[in-house]
Amino acid sequence: MNSCYLFCLLILKQSNALKRKLQSPHGNPPLKRQCKPSVNTFKKCATEAEVREKGSSSQKSLPKKQLTDNRNESQKSKPFVKTSSLFRNNPDIPEIHRKAVQQVQEDVFTTDSFNQLDLHPHLISTINTVLNISSMTSVQKQTIPVLLQGKDALVRSQTGSGKTLAYGIPLVQSLQGMEPKIQRSDGPYALVLVPTRELALQSFDTMQKLLKPFAWIVPGVLMGGEKRKSEKARLRKGINILISTPGRLVDHIKSTECIHFRRTQWLIIDEADRILDLGFEKDVAVILNALNAERDTRQNVLLSATLTEGVTRLADISLNDPISISIADEIQKGPKPASNTDRQASSSSDCMKQENFAVPEKLKQYIVMVPSKLRLVTLAAFILEKCKFEKHHKMIIFFSSCEQVEFHYELLLKVLAGGPESQQPGRSSVSPGCLHFLRLHGNMEQEERTEVFQEFLKSKTGILLCTDVAARGLDLPQVTWIIQYNAPASPAEYIHRIGRTARIGCHGNSLLVLAPSEAEYVSLLASHKINVSEIKMEKVLSSLMKDDRFKLHRPGSKKSCGTDPQEVRERATVLQTKFENYIHSSEGTVQWAKKALQSFLCAYTTYPRNLKHIFHIKSLHLGHVAKSFGLRDAPQNLTALPAAGSKKKTKPRPKRSDLLRKTHGKHRLAEILRSEYSSGMDTGVSKVKKKKQRKPGNQQIPT
Ligand SMILES: Nc1ncnc2c1ncn2[C@@H]1O[C@H](COP(=O)(O)OP(=O)(O)OP(=O)(O)O)[C@@H](O)[C@H]1O
């Protein structure tokens, strides 16, 4: 049993001992909270919510005792379902008092064309015709000349500003001109490290396009989940630009004889701050040792939208007198030069000290404050509003664990979209108004992961439920909404998640769902110069008025009118009842919901220490949180839950349970739970062959 699991159990016991009293968000003694006055205006019969499912409209409201009795009866005949009130005993939603901050902004585009650079004409025409790009972005204008001069660089610019081409173009320019001509069998001249498999595929795709006129240079991708044997065969044949996730590369360094870095002259680390996180640090050290052992000199490039001073530790071991390029900081440093785009790269790394990250100009950021009990219905209402009634939206929803992604995917599919028959696999678009759910997380088979990624990439609409595996680097066109159902662990991760929309000058929106006890997160974002506006939960829920599936049928009920708050609440309760009915339709689904809840609680314990005052498990009310997983009561028996993956009705997740068993220390656990950027082969690293002899004199980085 891992430490997190024990911790959760401890917390659950504590929560029970609190007898469901609500906890003050500020850590004061628990208080019985009152609902807002406006909530109290809701009539008792509705808040008691003796909600009948379809076909039971002839029944009248019953006293509470009778209701309970009826419910017991209903185990057989199911005439009634009681949903305890969603709208009572919720904590107050605090007012958000904060100063508006001036967000850091960058100019994405310049008017300069690629012709101004000293590039091979075929490369320029490929950029123009294959990639359909004519003018450089700011980061490209700053970075390409520096890299063409052979210098090392630290590059920071906002999400979706074209960093891939900022390193891709000079890389291809330099390799195509090499004499004697590069041969496939030479092996890697360049190594590109990226944190996830999908980003590896995407970068590979871009590289392939750039290399069209230079067919003798072979790019290749190594990533977890692929057959190791076929990767070995490809390595044997030769890969000149090797794109890989760190874990998978380490695996090959340790077990594949033919891999070598004799000619590796470029090291590019994309999403460098992410790759330097605790989870990857060891892998990167192994990789740098392997590179250093075979070659003394190399050109190194580190890129991210959120490069910070913390990255200088890697910079120290991997960079040689680097040039720092930070588009936003150049703007902040002083009065704008005559031409906005004419900024000079800085030779100091001072600008990386800045922890205020640029946000795309056309990105509108929102938060919604939702009491735990109402989270699920609010999410569902928001999805309906944007993807069913407004249409033409493409949405990504972030969760903090794979189990939650699987759980919400199935639940929303069954209850909101009307079952799997409404989802035709393989299609790239759906009819307007029809909800099309997809999911992506680290416990899926690679084949399916790639299929889903490709499908969402090509699709004009759709709702992708995912973990942070999709937070970094992915360029998914036309995404209009980013929902963060669980708050990210850092402002940097917030920036990357929202950065999946509003790319390269496009419009986009993001919504962060916070519990009232998490309200201070808004100030935390503001302290990093991130401005958010509030959307009221009631406004989100009012979209249920457009969907008569959630209308409460009862004798004498009047015609629905506009956004009557009482009816909105009734409908929210009907929807919640549908969720609960689905969950309580079998013991298997109840266990499944408990597991998802448990994984949420586990993930909640992994927020870093500096955020514990905002995200402390003690401020969660277990019974209320349970409701957002469709459970009618706070689970009393989480201890009795089967081991992950062993229950028939629950989703088998052997990899995850393996990972959890192999987890040592909270940081590693946090890594797995929050991000799961694993190579897919990470548990197999132990079958390691000793790597070749290191060159004497080369610096060895401790692993
Ligand atoms: N000069 C350009 N003009 C127009 N579009 C461009 C240009 N350069 C790149 N793009 C396009 O912009 C999109 C985003 O580029 P890219 O994925 O490289 O951004 P990024 O800065 O790496 O983002 P992230 O920080 O999220 O990884 C891609 O679709 C790319 O094709």
The ligand as a Gaussian input file, in Angstrom:
#p B3LYP/6-31G(d) Opt

LIG

0 1
 N        5.843000      32.031000     -38.947000
 C        4.702000      31.445000     -38.780000
 N        3.568000      31.939000     -39.339000
 C        2.374000      31.333000     -39.172000
 N        2.213000      30.196000     -38.461000
 C        3.300000      29.659000     -37.888000
 C        4.584000      30.234000     -38.008000
 N        5.462000      29.471000     -37.340000
 C        4.760000      28.455000     -36.805000
 N        3.463000      28.559000     -37.123000
 C        2.379000      27.664000     -36.703000
 O        2.053000      28.009000     -35.359000
 C        1.573000      26.876000     -34.656000
 C        2.236000      26.794000     -33.302000
 O        3.607000      26.527000     -33.446000
 P        4.413000      25.687000     -32.361000
 O        3.684000      24.430000     -32.039000
 O        5.800000      25.565000     -32.823000
 O        4.320000      26.671000     -31.114000
 P        5.137000      26.627000     -29.750000
 O        5.637000      27.993000     -29.522000
 O        6.135000      25.537000     -29.792000
 O        3.988000      26.324000     -28.709000
 P        4.080000      25.573000     -27.286000
 O        4.791000      26.499000     -26.352000
 O        2.658000      25.347000     -26.911000
 O        4.844000      24.309000     -27.506000
 C        1.838000      25.688000     -35.559000
 O        0.630000      25.307000     -36.155000
 C        2.778000      26.210000     -36.595000
 O        2.634000      25.571000     -37.838000

